[in-house]
Amino acid sequence: MRLISIDRTGFAAAALVTSGDDGAELVLPVIAAGNGTGTGSTVPVSMNDLLDDWQFWSERLKAVHAEASPESWRPITDFEVLAPVPHPRSVICIGLNYRDHATETGAPIPTQPVVFAKHRSSVVGSGTAVELPGSSDEVDYEAELAVVIGRRVFEASPQEALRAVAGYTVMNDVSARDWQARTSQWMTAKSFPTFGPMGPALVTADELGDARGLRIGLRVNGETLQDSSTDEMIFGVAELISHLSQFWPVEPGDVIATGTPAGVGFTRTPPVFLRDGDEVEAFIEGIGVLRNPVASRAARPASGAGALQGARA
């Protein structure tokens, strides 16, 4: 199944999405099917509502999808589409998790996952502009497989951890490299507003399994700059969730960005950074294409923080 979130007069409502006979995408808001209690209620249902009770909703939605009449599906153009998980509980990122990317940066292959956070307020959907902050001239792209959690796990084995996955989506871990180089901590450079594009849809785990063997890449203005496979991941999805769960409970609504492959802008000669007017397309086989224009926003005063050279994810 494919799920999206849509704006319903200010409420981020979950919806099923499918393709019509002509290939056009069609949408069925989950609220159109009631709340799953058999009462016929039309209380809006958010993606977080689904994830909080994913064991129930994953089966309920299969039935809704199968039983929906053709006329109940509406064109996707009727809706404003948001990020699949517009209000994640948290966004946890993994750095240097692709062999080819670690090699291009000159970093040693990690023996443990490199973990950092991205502020959840950075999340936006496909089609929303990535805004270039006035305080950075080195805004970079990173195509990533994002894992969406649908079951609480703590101190989980890899096998148990994989069962916690509700689905997968595409994320662009946009990064201000000049800010990233000023500190050993990466969160600030990766958490500007709009620096967390996510989409176009959540594809449920029953369709993608452990998400190995998927082509992943990114284009800027039609030119392919990243093109790899999730087989290049050093730590797979099950390993990552299990690892994180040794330190804190991994909860429904958490999003885990699993790292980026080779081809990021700062490693190129000359470096390639995003500019006003660019269009970025991050893609993953079986999920789709996350498209975002790039636009400048008003300059803001820069911090007087010192310059400690840090690694770059």
C-alpha positions in Angstrom: 0.0 0.0 0.0 0.9 3.6 -0.5 -0.1 6.3 2.0 0.2 10.0 1.9 -0.9 12.9 4.1 -3.2 15.7 2.8 -4.3 19.0 4.1 -8.0 18.9 5.2 -8.7 22.5 6.3 -5.7 22.7 8.5 -5.7 19.0 9.6 -3.0 16.7 8.2 -5.2 13.7 7.3 -3.9 10.3 6.1 -5.0 8.9 2.8 -4.5 5.9 0.5 -3.1 6.6 -2.9 -3.2 4.4 -6.0 -2.9 4.7 -9.8 -5.9 4.8 -12.1 -6.2 3.1 -15.5 -4.6 6.1 -17.2 -1.7 6.2 -14.7 -3.0 9.3 -12.9 -2.7 9.1 -9.1 -6.0 8.8 -7.1 -6.5 9.4 -3.4 -8.9 8.0 -0.9 -8.9 9.9 2.4 -8.9 7.5 5.4 -11.6 9.5 7.0 -13.9 8.6 4.1 -13.9 5.0 5.4 -14.8 5.9 9.0 -12.5 5.3 11.9 -12.5 1.5 11.7 -14.8 1.0 14.7 -17.9 0.1 12.6 -19.7 3.1 13.8 -19.5 5.0 10.5 -17.7 7.9 12.2 -15.9 10.4 10.0 -13.4 11.6 12.6 -10.2 12.7 10.7 -7.3 10.3 11.0 -3.7 11.5 10.9 -0.7 9.5 9.9 0.4 9.5 13.6 -3.0 8.0 14.5 -2.4 5.2 12.1 1.1 4.6 13.3 0.1 4.6 17.0 -2.1 1.6 16.3 -0.4 0.2 13.2 -1.2 -3.4 13.9 -4.9 -2.6 13.6 -4.7 0.0 10.8 -2.4 -2.0 8.6 -5.0 -4.7 8.2 -8.0 -2.3 8.2 -6.5 -0.2 5.4 -6.0 -3.3 3.2 -9.7 -4.0 3.5 -10.6 -0.4 2.8 -8.4 -0.4 -0.3 -9.9 -3.6 -1.6 -13.5 -2.6 -0.9 -13.4 1.0 -2.0 -15.7 1.8 -5.0 -14.0 3.4 -8.1 -16.0 6.6 -7.6 -14.7 7.0 -4.1 -11.2 7.7 -5.3 -10.4 11.3 -6.2 -7.6 12.9 -8.3 -4.6 13.7 -6.3 -4.7 17.2 -7.8 -7.8 17.9 -5.7 -5.6 18.0 -2.6 -2.6 19.7 -1.1 -0.1 16.8 -0.4 2.1 17.1 2.7 5.0 15.0 3.8 3.8 11.4 4.5 4.6 11.9 8.2 4.2 15.7 8.5 4.7 15.6 12.3 7.1 12.9 13.1 7.7 12.0 16.8 11.4 12.4 16.1 13.8 12.3 13.1 17.0 10.3 13.8 19.7 10.2 11.2 22.6 7.9 10.4 25.8 9.3 9.1 28.4 7.7 6.8 26.2 4.6 6.4 27.1 3.9 2.7 30.4 2.4 1.8 30.7 4.5 -1.3 30.0 7.7 0.6 32.4 6.9 3.4 35.0 6.3 0.8 34.4 9.5 -1.1 34.8 11.5 2.1 38.0 9.8 3.1 36.4 8.6 6.4 37.0 5.2 7.8 34.2 2.7 7.5 32.2 3.0 10.8 32.2 0.0 13.1 29.1 1.4 14.9 26.3 3.5 13.5 27.0 7.2 13.6 23.8 8.7 15.1 22.5 12.3 15.2 19.2 14.1 15.2 17.4 16.4 12.8 14.8 18.8 14.1 11.4 17.5 13.2 10.3 21.1 12.3 12.5 20.8 9.2 10.1 18.3 7.6 8.2 19.4 4.4 6.6 17.5 1.6 7.3 16.9 -2.0 6.8 20.1 -4.0 7.6 22.4 -1.2 10.6 24.7 -1.8 13.8 24.1 0.0 14.6 27.6 1.3 18.3 28.6 1.3 19.1 30.5 4.5 20.9 33.8 4.1 23.6 32.6 6.5 24.8 29.7 4.3 26.4 29.5 0.8 27.0 25.8 0.9 23.6 24.0 1.1 24.0 20.4 0.0 21.7 17.5 -0.9 21.6 13.9 0.5 19.1 11.3 -0.9 18.2 8.9 1.9 15.9 5.9 2.6 13.7 6.9 5.6 12.2 4.2 7.8 8.8 5.0 9.5 8.2 3.1 12.7 4.8 1.6 13.6 5.5 -0.4 16.8 7.4 0.4 20.0 10.6 -1.6 20.5 13.2 -1.4 23.2 16.4 -3.5 23.5 15.1 -5.4 20.4 16.9 -8.0 18.4 17.3 -7.3 14.7 14.5 -9.7 13.9 12.1 -8.0 16.3 13.3 -4.6 15.2 12.3 -5.2 11.6 8.8 -6.0 12.6 8.5 -2.5 14.0 8.7 -0.9 10.5 5.4 0.4 9.2 6.9 1.6 5.9 9.5 3.5 3.9 9.7 6.9 2.2 12.3 9.1 0.5 14.1 11.9 2.4 16.5 14.6 1.4 18.8 15.3 4.3 19.6 18.9 3.2 22.7 20.2 4.9 24.4 23.5 5.3 28.0 22.4 5.0 29.6 25.7 6.1 27.7 25.5 9.4 28.4 21.8 9.7 32.1 22.5 9.5 31.9 24.8 12.5 31.1 22.2 15.1 31.5 18.5 15.7 27.7 18.2 16.1 25.7 18.0 12.9 22.1 18.8 14.1 22.1 22.5 13.6 23.4 22.4 10.1 20.7 20.0 9.1 17.7 21.5 10.9 17.0 24.8 9.1 13.3 25.1 8.1 12.5 23.0 4.9 15.8 21.0 5.3 13.9 17.8 5.7 11.9 17.1 2.5 10.1 13.8 2.7 7.9 11.9 0.3 6.2 11.4 -2.1 4.5 8.6 -0.2 4.9 6.0 2.5 5.2 2.5 1.0 4.3 -0.2 3.5 6.9 -2.6 4.7 5.0 -5.7 3.3 5.9 -4.4 -0.2 9.7 -3.7 0.4 10.8 -6.0 3.2 14.1 -5.0 4.6 14.6 -2.4 1.7 17.8 -4.0 0.5 18.7 -4.0 -3.2 16.8 -0.8 -4.1 18.2 1.8 -6.5 18.7 5.2 -4.7 19.8 8.4 -6.2 19.3 12.1 -6.8 19.2 14.6 -9.7 19.7 18.3 -9.7 18.2 20.1 -12.7 17.9 16.7 -14.5 21.6 15.8 -14.0 22.1 12.6 -12.0 24.5 13.3 -9.1 23.8 10.3 -6.9 23.1 6.8 -8.2 23.7 3.8 -5.9 21.9 0.9 -4.2 20.7 0.4 -0.7 22.9 -2.7 -0.8 25.7 -0.2 -0.1 24.4 0.4 3.4 26.9 -0.6 6.0 24.2 -1.2 8.6 20.8 -2.4 7.4 17.4 -1.3 8.6 17.0 -4.1 11.1 20.5 -3.5 12.5 19.9 0.2 12.8 16.6 0.0 14.7 18.0 -2.7 17.0 21.0 -0.5 17.7 19.0 2.5 18.5 16.6 0.5 20.7 19.5 -0.4 23.0 19.6 3.2 24.2 16.0 4.4 24.1 12.6 3.1 23.1 12.0 3.4 19.3 8.4 4.6 19.1 5.6 4.8 16.5 5.9 8.0 14.5 9.7 8.0 14.7 11.5 8.4 11.3 15.0 7.1 10.8 17.0 8.4 7.9 19.5 5.7 7.0 22.3 7.6 5.3 23.2 8.8 1.9 25.3 7.2 -1.0 28.2 8.7 -2.8 27.8 11.8 -5.0 27.1 14.6 -2.5 28.0 18.1 -3.5 30.8 19.0 -1.1 32.9 16.0 -2.3 32.9 17.1 -6.0 35.5 19.1 -7.8 34.5 21.8 -7.9 31.9 21.5 -5.1 28.2 21.6 -6.2 25.8 23.4 -3.9 22.1 24.2 -4.3 21.2 27.5 -5.8 18.0 29.6 -6.2 16.0 28.2 -9.0 17.3 24.6 -8.9 15.0 21.5 -8.8 16.1 18.5 -6.8 14.7 15.0 -7.3 15.6 12.3 -4.9 14.4 8.9 -5.9 14.2 5.3 -4.5 13.1 2.3 -6.5 9.7 1.1 -5.4 8.9 4.3 -3.5 9.0 7.1 -6.1 10.5 10.6 -6.7 10.7 13.4 -4.1 10.7 16.7 -6.0 11.5 20.0 -4.4 12.4 23.4 -6.0 15.1 25.5 -4.3 14.5 29.2 -3.4 16.4 31.8 -1.5 14.9 33.5 1.6 15.8 36.7 3.3 19.3 36.7 4.9 19.4 36.4 8.7 22.3 37.4 11.0 24.9 34.7 11.3 25.9 33.4 14.7 29.3 34.3 16.1 30.0 30.6 16.8 33.6 29.5 16.5 35.0 27.3 13.8 35.8 23.8 14.9 36.3 21.7 11.9 33.9 18.8 12.0 33.2 15.7 9.9 30.5 15.8 7.3 27.8 13.2 7.1 
